[in-house]
Amino acid sequence: MKHGTFPIIRQVIIGAGDMEVASKELREAFGLAKGFADPLLEDIGMDDETFRVGAEVHLELVGALKPEAPIAAWTAKVGGGGGYGLAIQVSDLAPFLANAEKLGVRKIEDLEVYGHRIVQLHPADLGLLIELDEIADPGKWFWDDVDAEKSENPVIDDVLAVEVSSADPDAQAAKMAALFGVELQSVDGRPQISIGERTMRFVAGDQKMMTGCDVQVASGAQPAERSVTVSGVTFTLV
């Protein structure tokens, strides 16, 4: 996959009711080393663990450090866990924020993090949290310099697609296409859009959340299973 085509999905964020169990399942299923934490999240009562997947993307588990943290209510609402959001790198926030305003999509955060402006868009308006991170250089990312354990024999090395459920997938797909200014596509009767080099599919479901993720099998790896569900997200190994 070509590196650095904007926008870039950088983090697939999974809400976990039990962080220890979800971490163990992810590491065992995909041959991943222990992840690292974002120290800023502790200040808002959130636990997290981030795992590198190949050169560009990360899987991030988030959970509650205290019962009153909003993520605690969310994981309880969706039955213990599920796909919570996406962190997406863009070169310039302006066109996306203009689109969000036209669509009536609310901002829940607009701040500077590690020297870069980030904006989080309301999950109630989009079906999942969308974080837009303005970093103009596609070869740079927040976690490039983090001293993290290396996965010696990873089973996966990229994220290819995510699947988002809602009661009205066509409407949700149309709103997301308008936000990103991309063409709405239909594949096998299902709406989808392209986010840079990756795909976002939309399906019918009882909960507004991310329910699926296609991951690329690393060269030479022989996964025991081609479908693995962790914390409410079904990973399909391609």
Helices and strands as residue ranges (DSSP letters): E 8-16, H 19-30, H 39-42, E 46-53, E 57-64, H 70-77, E 81-90, H 94-103, E 107-113, E 116-121, H 123-126, E 129-134, E 156-166, H 169-180, E 185-187, E 190-195, E 198-204, E 209-217, E 227-230, E 233-237
